[in-house]
Amino acid sequence: MNSSELLLERVEELTWALVDDHIDEAEIAQLETLLLENESARKTYVECMQMHADLHFMFNQKAGATVRSGSSRLPAAVVNALPMASAAMPIPGAHS
């Protein structure tokens, strides 16, 4: 595995930890740095979040549940650096 693949694997790992609320402050800082510095990392993050949203919607629809909004522990600096973040995929709890 090359360094680019390792970086994207780490972004996925940290993103899923964020989604599952199993991430600490040091890992949030690491994710923020990776996202701010690497366009491929941002794309991977958005893809993971889109998959999470799609699965959440699909399973809540099947169960007849309502989708409720949560809060994001992701720093606003990361949210603001993401392409499309404000228009296509707002992140709850993020401030500009």
Secondary structure, DSSP 8 states (H G I E B T S, - for coil): --HHHHHHHHHHHHHHHHHTT---HHHHHHHHHHHHH-HHHHHHHHHHHHHHHHHHHHHHHHHT---------S-HHHHHHSTTTTTT---TT---
